[in-house]
Amino acid sequence: MTTPAVTRDATLLTRAGDGTARDASAISSRVAREDRSHGARQIVNVLTVDVEDYFQVSALAPHIERHRWESMECRVERNIDRLLGLFDARGASATFFTLGWIAERYPAMVRRVVKHGHELASHGQSHLRASDQSHAEFRADVEGARRKLEDIAGVAVRGYRAPSFSIGRGNLWAFDCLAEAGYAYSSSVYPVRHDHYGMPEAPRFAFRAHNGLLELPITTTRVLSRNLPAGGGGFFRLLPYRASRWAIERVNRVDRQPAIFYFHPWEIDPQQPRVSGVSARTRFRHYLNLDRTEARLNRLLADFRWDRIDRVFEIDAA
């Protein structure tokens, strides 16, 4: 068992008067296991799914008012069931960051996720960006979503991911809310430059926030002094598969760290309804290569080893 290297210069992730972020060198991780059949060590990467439906995507929010969600065709359950079958076939386990809104409407689906051996985690109640909420609103959101998921599934929920990776320099108080609400870790920071999210100055790998909460950033690879996305999402769909494979292999080989990869159920659903009135940029980002994503995921599961966050980073269940 090994421990991932952790960036110590994390002062930018603290607020004035808090001092430096806590040293996370004691974070325990099953970064590499012995592959006895080949006599070599192989990194076990982290597979995550952000469980939301196509009409809840932040980029489409200007075109779909929240009061319309109830009348929209929901496709999340069929897509999750397809993913469960795919993961079973490949022997992969994942962490499912699930909206409370979805869990309320599909409780049997949530219980199936747990029954299939996956970790259940929180994505908040209704896909509100953390950066768009007050301290009190965010605390109520993450507390309520966690309680709802635990009541439905009957398991402890230890992890949280902010919609659109919306924890950054301007709302580091969100880490305090998460700790107060009983979470053990967050995976809400993406150390890249992007027009919708990103905190490029953040540590690239696991670190402790100012209050000791474990943060697990989405994976990047460092090229020419710049962080490039390597953790899935739109980049996995938009770029050729070999780009993602190269980036993850590089993180495993050069950084000796597990990659944290994410995607959404709607990304394997090319038949999803098209939303009218969106810009060409949004249309390109959301719909391109939906018909290729499932096959790419199948290759990804075959090319690397995957497990859930709580096992890779040995998060206590209590």
N, C-alpha and C positions, 0 to 999 in steps of 0.2 A: 504494500500500500504506500502511495506517495502523496506528497502535498504540493499543490500548484504554487508556483511563484506568484507573489502578490505585490503589486506596485505599492511602495511605501509612501511616495510623495503624493498624498491625497489631500493636501491642505485645501485645495480648491473645492473639496466636497464638504467643508465645514463652514459653519457660520461664524461671524465675528465673536470671539470670546470662547469658542468651543475648543480651540487648539487643533491639533492634527487629527485626522481620522485614525481610528484605532488600528494597530497592527493586526493584520489578518493572517499572519504567517501560520497560525495554528489551525486554520481551516482544513478540515480533513476531507480528502477527496479520493475516490477510487479512480484516479486519473489513468492508471495503467494496470491492466491485469496480465497475468502470465498466460500467454496463448500456448498451451502445452503441446498442441499438435504441430506447431511450427517452431517452438523453442524461442519465441520472440515476444517482446512486450508490445502490447497494442493499446492505444488510448481508447477509453470508452467515452463517447460523446453524449451530449444531452439533447433529447428530442422533445420539443414542446409544441403544443397546439393552442392557438388562441380561439376559443370557442365562441364565435359570434356569427350572425348570418350576414349575407351580402348587403342587406339594406341598413346595417348598423356600422358600416365602415365610415371612418371619420371624413374621408375625402368626398363621400356622397352625402354627408349631412346637410349641406346647403340645398339639396334637391329632394330630401325625404324628411319631412317633419316627424318628430318623435310620436306625435299622436296618430300617425299613419301606420306605425309598426304593427299594430294589432290587425290591420286589414291586409298586410303584405303576405304574399305566399312565402311560408317558411320552408327552407330546404335543408336546415342544419342537421336534422335527425338522420336523413338518408345519407348525408355526406359523412357524418360521424360513424355510422354503421359501416360504410365502405372503408373508412380508415381503420376501424377496429379489425376488420377482416384482413386488411393489408398488413397491419402490425403483427397480427397473429401469425400470418403466413411467414413473415420474416423473423419472428422471434424478438421483436423490438418492443420495448416499453417506453412510455412517454409521460410527460406531465401535461395535463389539460387545464389551462387557465380559462375558467368558465364564467360567463356572465350570470349574475343572479337572475336576470330577466329570462335568460334561456332556461336555467334550471327550474324556475317556477313552472314553465310551460312544458318542459320535457323531463320530468323527474325520473322516469323509467330509463331514459337515455343516459342520464347522469349516473344512475346506479349500474348500468351496463358498463360504462367506462371503468368504474371501480372494480366490477366483477371480472373484467378482463385483465386486471392486474396493473392498471395505470394509476398515477397519482392525480388526485383532484386538487386544484388550486384555484385561486380567485382572480377574476378579471374585473372586479367591481360589479356594481349592480346593473347599470344600463349604459355602459360605454361612454361615460363622461370623462373627459380629460382631467387629470389631477390638477393641471395648471389652470383650468377654468373654474375650479371650485375654491371656496373659502376653507380655512382650517376646519371649521365645524362641519361643513358640508362633506368634505372628504372623509373625515373621521366617521360620520354617520354612514357614508357610502360603503367604506371598506369593512366596517363592523357588521353592518346589515348583510352584506353579501357573504361574508364568512359564515355568519350564523345560519343563513339560509342554506348554503351548500352543505354544511355539517348536518343540519336537520334532515335534509333530503337524502344524503348518501350514508349517513351514519359513520363517517370517518373524520379524523382531524384534518383541518385545512391549514397548512403552515405557510404556503407561499402566495405571493401576489404579483401581478404584472399590471402596470398602469396602461390604460388604453393609449395607443400612439406613443408609447415610451415617454410619457409626459411628466416625468420627474427630472428636474434639472436644477441649474444654479438658482433659478428664481423661486423654487418651492422645496428646498431641502427639508423644510419642516414636515413634509409628507412622510419622511422616514420615522419621525417621532410618532405620528398618527398610526403608522403601521405597527410599530412596536407596542404602543398602548392598546391596539386592537387585538394583540395576541399573535401577530405574524412572526415567523422566525426568519424569513428571507423575502427579498424582493428581486425581481428580474425586470426592472423598469427603466434602465439607463442604456442608451445606445450611443457609444462613443464615436459618432460620425457627424458630418455636416449634411443636413437635409433640410428641405424647405418646410417640412411638417414637424420634425423632431430632431433630437441629437444633442449630445454634449461631448464634443470631440476631445475636450481636455480631461475627461474622466479616465480613471484607470481602465485598461482593456480587459482585465480579468478580475476574478472575485476579490472583493474588498469589504471592509467594515466601514459603515457610515459613522458619523460623529457619535451616534448613540449606541453603537455596537451591532446594529442590524446588518445582516449579511446581504450584500448586493451582488447579483450575478449578471453582469452586462451581457448583452447580445454580442456575439463574436465578431471581431474585426481582424483583418490582417494588416500589418504595417508595411507599406511600400513607399519608398521615396519620401519619408518623413510625414506620411499621411495615412490615416486609418481608412481602410477600404472595407465595405460591408462583406461579411463572410458568414452571416448567420441566417440566411434564408429570406423570407418575405418576398417582396416584389422583385428583388435582385435575382432570386432563384428562378423566377419565371421569365424575366426579361432577358437575362444573359444566357448564353449556352451552358448546358449542364457542366461541361468541363471547367468552366470558370469557378463554379462552386466547389467542385471536387478538388481543384488545385488549391483554393484558398483554405479549405478545411484540412487538407493534407499538410499544408504549410504550417498552420497553427499547431497541428499535432506533432509535426517533425521538428520545427524550429523552436516554437515556444514551449513545447511539451505540455500543452494545456488541452483540456477537452473543449471542443466547440459547443456552443449553445445555439441551437438551430430552432427557428420558429416558422410556422405557416398557419394558414386559416383553412377551415373546412370548405369555404366557398371557392378556394383556389383549385379544387379538383372538380368543379362543377361548371362545365362550359355551357350547359343548358339554362343557367340561371337567367331570370328576366333582366333585360337591359333597361337601365335607368335613362330616361330621356333628358336632354338639356344640359348634359355635362360637357365640360370643355374637352377639347381634343387630347390635352395632356392627361386629364383624369381618365378618359376613356382608354387611352393607351396603357396607362399604368394598371388599371383594374382588369381589363379584359384580355390583354395580350397573352397568348400561350396557355390559356386555361385548359385547352384540350391536350396539352402536353405535360401538365404538372404531375398527374398521377403516375405516369410512366417514369418521370424523373425521380419522383419520390421512391418508387420501387428500386431504381438504380442506386439511389442514395442509401437506402436501407441495406442493400447488398454490399456496397462498397465500404461501409464503415460499421462500427459497433455502436449501439444506441441504448440508453437507459434513461430513467426518470431522474429528475433533479434530486429528490430526497435520498436516493440511493447513491448517486454519483458523489454528492457532497455530504452524505451521511447526516441528514437533518433528522433530529429527534422527532419522534411521532407525537410526543406529549406536548 
